[in-house]
């Protein structure tokens, strides 16, 4: 492969036929371009390519800092997302690109990917190949996620600053619900706007242009939205019963998340992240390698990162102190079929971790101490 073929500029002409060489994330970005969305300038290192040191050094003239993102052949498909399972490296200096590319590629062979494939794809023997995306990095003012519920409908979540805290579930985000009639609910008094337009409306319109319920990741740079990822929805996003009454319900949910539960109640309220019912003993872990883990227990943790996927696949249910409906833990839980409640708050998580049996209702966003 020539050096010209080892570092390609991403264009709108890519399609699903290119997935085997350039990966699913590259295909999704091309779809965003065709829909008229602004994405970062993007270069692709194809599967098996080895760009020369000179080619990578040439990118230093484009930007001093880079985002190095996965684009696996199995990633961002119509059936499975592999959300958060592959590594991304942010704010990489130009002279560190080769090392970051190698780290992203190595994540295709991780135990968390193997556990996810065993649960969702029946241990498919097909190889996971990795292309890599290179994008100039700028710290965002605000970062957002959108998941579509259907035509003209969806949920928007956001946080200030870098989106890594949002997708990892390290924060319990602000949120809005949107339909074709406009915003129907939200945790904040006013809708998030960028460039004088409601961001939720922009997401709904982009989803319509893409033609499918969409999973979108994006960032606000100054007053401009830049779109970082598109994949089709792989699992239905359940409704959140305590949010249907709008901002007042959102504020009640926020207070419950802070306090853990209402005084005298044995029920903790959080965010309905993945539907289903489960009853099992709760087990609070702070470390993914904790030897006390028991398959079939309700996994209680402050938040998860992708290394927790093997435990998530064995859990009866998942409950986290922080996070929203759209973080990686919630997306993967829905694909694994594991009930999940996020954002219950630290105080509630401590109380649930007493070892008593718990009844988790991922559709209602509740955890009851039995």
C-alpha positions in Angstrom: 0.0 0.0 0.0 1.4 3.4 -1.0 1.7 6.2 1.5 -1.0 8.0 -0.5 -3.4 5.1 0.3 -2.3 4.9 3.9 -3.7 8.3 4.9 -7.0 9.3 3.1 -9.1 12.4 3.4 -12.6 11.6 4.3 -15.3 12.7 1.7 -19.0 12.5 1.4 -18.7 9.8 -1.3 -18.0 7.0 1.2 -20.8 4.4 1.6 -21.4 1.1 3.3 -19.3 -0.6 0.6 -16.3 1.1 2.2 -16.9 -0.3 5.7 -14.5 -3.2 5.3 -11.6 -0.8 4.6 -12.5 2.4 6.4 -14.8 1.2 9.2 -18.3 2.2 10.5 -17.5 5.5 12.0 -16.0 6.8 8.7 -19.2 5.7 6.9 -21.3 7.5 9.4 -19.4 10.7 9.1 -19.8 10.6 5.3 -23.5 10.2 5.8 -23.5 13.4 8.0 -21.7 15.3 5.2 -24.3 14.2 2.6 -27.0 15.4 5.0 -25.4 18.8 5.1 -23.9 18.6 8.6 -20.5 20.1 9.5 -17.9 17.6 10.7 -14.2 18.2 11.6 -11.7 17.8 8.8 -11.0 14.0 8.9 -8.2 11.8 7.7 -8.6 8.0 7.7 -5.9 5.4 8.2 -7.5 2.3 6.5 -7.5 -1.2 7.9 -4.0 -2.6 7.6 -2.4 0.7 6.5 0.8 2.0 7.9 1.3 5.8 7.2 4.9 6.9 7.1 6.4 9.1 9.7 6.7 11.8 7.1 3.0 11.6 6.2 2.0 11.9 9.9 4.5 14.7 10.5 2.8 16.6 7.6 -0.4 16.8 9.7 1.4 19.1 12.2 1.0 21.9 9.7 -2.8 21.3 9.9 -3.2 21.3 13.7 -1.0 21.0 16.7 -3.4 18.7 18.7 -5.5 15.8 17.4 -8.3 13.5 18.2 -7.5 9.9 17.3 -10.7 7.8 17.1 -11.7 4.2 16.3 -13.5 3.2 13.1 -13.8 -0.6 13.4 -15.4 -2.6 10.7 -18.1 -3.8 13.1 -18.7 -0.4 14.8 -21.8 1.8 14.4 -23.8 -0.8 12.4 -27.6 -1.1 12.2 -27.7 -4.0 14.7 -24.8 -3.3 17.1 -23.1 -0.1 18.1 -20.0 -1.3 20.1 -20.6 2.0 21.9 -17.4 3.1 23.8 -15.8 -0.4 23.5 -12.9 0.8 21.3 -10.3 3.3 22.4 -10.2 7.0 21.4 -7.3 9.3 22.2 -8.1 13.0 22.6 -5.8 16.1 22.6 -2.8 14.1 21.1 0.2 16.2 20.0 1.1 15.8 16.4 4.3 13.9 17.2 2.3 11.4 19.2 0.0 10.3 16.4 1.8 7.0 15.6 1.6 5.8 19.2 -2.1 6.8 19.5 -3.0 5.0 16.3 -1.4 1.8 17.7 -3.3 2.2 20.9 -6.6 2.6 19.1 -5.9 -0.5 16.9 -5.0 -2.6 19.9 -8.4 -2.0 21.6 -10.0 -4.2 18.9 -8.4 -7.2 20.7 -9.6 -6.3 24.3 -11.4 -8.6 26.6 -14.4 -6.1 26.8 -14.9 -6.4 23.0 -14.8 -10.2 23.3 -17.3 -10.2 26.1 -19.7 -7.9 24.2 -19.4 -10.1 21.1 -20.1 -13.3 23.1 -23.3 -11.8 24.5 -24.6 -10.0 21.4 -23.2 -11.9 18.5 -22.9 -15.4 19.9 -19.1 -15.3 19.8 -18.9 -14.6 16.1 -15.5 -15.7 14.8 -15.4 -12.9 12.3 -12.3 -10.7 12.8 -12.7 -7.2 14.2 -10.6 -5.0 11.9 -9.7 -1.4 12.8 -9.4 1.7 10.7 -8.5 4.9 12.6 -9.8 8.5 12.2 -7.6 11.6 12.7 -9.3 14.9 13.4 -7.9 18.3 14.6 -8.8 18.7 18.3 -10.4 21.8 19.9 -11.8 21.9 23.4 -15.6 22.3 23.1 -17.7 24.8 25.0 -20.4 22.2 25.4 -20.9 18.6 24.3 -24.1 16.8 23.4 -25.8 13.5 22.5 -29.0 12.8 20.7 -30.9 9.5 20.5 -33.9 9.2 18.3 -37.2 7.7 19.5 -38.8 7.8 16.0 -39.5 10.3 13.2 -39.2 13.8 14.6 -38.7 12.5 18.2 -35.7 12.1 20.4 -33.8 12.9 23.6 -31.0 15.4 23.9 -28.5 15.3 26.7 -25.5 17.6 27.3 -22.8 18.8 29.6 -20.3 21.7 29.7 -16.9 21.1 28.2 -15.5 17.8 26.9 -18.0 15.1 25.9 -15.9 12.4 27.4 -17.6 12.9 30.8 -21.0 12.7 29.1 -20.5 9.5 27.1 -18.6 7.8 29.9 -21.4 8.5 32.4 -19.2 10.5 34.7 -21.8 13.2 35.0 -25.6 13.2 35.2 -26.4 15.4 32.3 -29.0 18.1 31.5 -31.7 16.8 29.1 -34.5 17.7 26.8 -37.2 15.7 25.1 -38.3 16.7 21.6 -41.2 15.9 19.2 -42.3 17.4 15.9 -44.2 20.0 18.0 -41.0 21.1 19.7 -39.5 20.7 23.1 -41.9 18.8 25.4 -39.8 18.5 28.6 -36.4 19.4 30.0 -34.3 19.6 33.1 -33.5 23.3 32.5 -35.7 26.3 32.3 -34.6 27.2 28.8 -33.7 25.1 25.8 -30.1 24.8 24.7 -29.5 27.1 21.8 -26.5 27.5 19.5 -26.3 30.2 16.8 -29.8 31.4 17.8 -31.4 28.0 17.1 -32.6 25.3 19.6 -30.1 22.5 19.4 -32.9 19.9 19.9 -34.7 21.2 16.8 -31.4 21.0 14.9 -30.9 17.4 15.9 -34.5 16.5 14.9 -34.1 18.1 11.5 -30.7 16.3 10.9 -32.3 13.0 12.0 -35.0 13.6 9.4 -32.4 14.2 6.7 -30.5 11.0 7.7 -33.8 9.1 7.3 -33.5 6.9 10.4 -33.8 7.3 14.2 -30.2 8.5 14.9 -27.6 8.2 17.6 -25.6 11.5 17.3 -22.6 12.9 19.1 -21.6 16.6 18.6 -19.8 19.5 20.2 -20.4 23.3 20.3 -17.3 25.2 19.3 -17.9 28.9 20.0 -21.5 29.2 18.5 -21.0 26.5 15.9 -22.1 22.8 16.2 -19.7 20.3 14.9 -20.9 16.7 14.4 -18.6 13.9 15.6 -20.6 10.7 15.1 -23.7 9.2 13.5 -25.0 5.7 13.8 -28.5 4.2 13.4 -30.3 3.4 16.6 -29.7 -0.2 17.6 -32.1 -0.6 20.5 -35.3 1.3 21.4 -35.0 4.1 23.9 -37.7 3.6 26.5 -39.8 6.4 27.8 -39.0 7.9 31.2 -42.2 8.0 33.2 -41.2 10.6 35.7 -40.1 13.0 33.0 -43.4 13.2 31.0 -44.6 16.2 33.0 -41.8 18.5 31.8 -39.4 20.7 33.7 -41.1 20.2 37.1 -40.7 16.4 36.9 -37.1 17.0 35.8 -36.3 19.1 38.8 -37.9 16.5 41.1 -35.8 13.8 39.5 -32.7 15.9 40.0 -33.5 16.4 43.7 -34.1 12.7 44.2 -30.8 11.9 42.5 -29.0 14.3 44.9 -30.6 12.9 48.0 -30.9 9.2 47.0 -34.5 8.7 47.9 -37.5 10.4 49.5 -37.5 10.4 53.3 -38.8 7.0 54.6 -39.1 5.4 51.2 -37.4 2.1 50.2 -37.5 3.1 46.6 -34.7 5.0 44.8 -35.5 7.0 41.7 -33.0 7.5 38.8 -33.1 7.6 35.0 -34.7 4.8 33.1 -31.7 3.9 30.9 -32.5 0.3 29.9 -35.9 -1.4 30.3 -36.7 -4.7 32.1 -37.1 -6.1 35.5 -34.6 -7.9 37.7 -34.5 -9.1 41.4 -31.2 -10.0 42.9 -28.7 -9.1 45.6 -27.1 -5.8 45.2 -23.3 -5.7 45.1 -21.4 -2.4 45.1 -18.0 -2.4 43.4 -15.5 0.4 43.0 -13.0 -1.7 41.0 -13.7 -3.8 37.9 -11.2 -6.4 39.3 -12.9 -6.7 42.7 -12.9 -10.5 43.5 -16.2 -10.2 45.4 -18.1 -10.0 42.1 -20.8 -12.6 41.7 -22.5 -13.2 38.3 -26.2 -12.7 38.6 -26.0 -9.9 41.1 -27.2 -6.3 40.6 -24.1 -4.4 39.8 -23.9 -1.1 41.7 -21.1 1.3 40.8 -20.4 5.0 40.6 -20.1 4.7 36.8 -18.8 2.3 34.3 -16.1 2.5 31.6 -15.8 0.0 28.8 -13.7 -2.4 30.9 -16.8 -3.1 32.9 -18.6 -4.8 30.0 -17.7 -8.3 31.0 -19.3 -7.7 34.4 -22.3 -6.0 32.8 -22.8 -9.0 30.6 -23.0 -11.2 33.7 -25.2 -8.9 35.8 -28.9 -9.2 36.6 -29.1 -5.4 36.3 -26.9 -2.3 36.5 -27.3 0.8 38.7 -25.0 3.8 38.6 -24.7 6.9 40.7 -24.1 9.2 37.7 -24.9 9.1 33.9 -27.9 9.5 31.7 -29.9 7.7 29.1 -27.4 8.2 26.4 -24.0 7.3 28.0 -22.1 4.3 26.8 -23.2 2.2 29.8 -26.9 2.8 29.0 -26.5 2.1 25.3 -24.5 -1.2 25.9 -27.0 -2.2 28.6 -29.9 -1.9 26.1 -28.0 -4.0 23.6 -27.1 -6.6 26.2 -30.7 -6.7 27.4 -29.6 -5.8 31.0 -32.0 -3.5 33.0 -30.2 -0.3 33.9 -31.0 2.7 36.1 -28.5 5.6 36.0 -28.1 8.8 37.9 -29.4 7.7 41.3 -26.9 9.7 43.2 -24.0 8.7 45.6 -26.2 8.6 48.8 -28.7 6.2 47.2 -26.0 4.0 45.8 -24.4 3.7 49.3 -27.7 2.7 50.8 -28.5 0.2 48.1 -25.1 -1.5 48.6 -26.0 -3.1 51.9 -26.2 -6.5 50.3 -30.0 -6.8 50.6 -32.1 -8.0 47.6 -33.1 -5.3 45.2 -35.8 -5.1 42.6 -34.6 -3.0 39.6 -37.2 -1.6 37.1 -35.2 -0.3 34.2 -38.4 0.9 32.5 -39.6 3.0 35.4 -36.1 4.1 36.6 -36.6 2.7 40.1 -34.7 0.5 42.5 -36.6 -1.0 45.5 -34.9 -2.4 48.6 -36.7 -5.7 49.4 
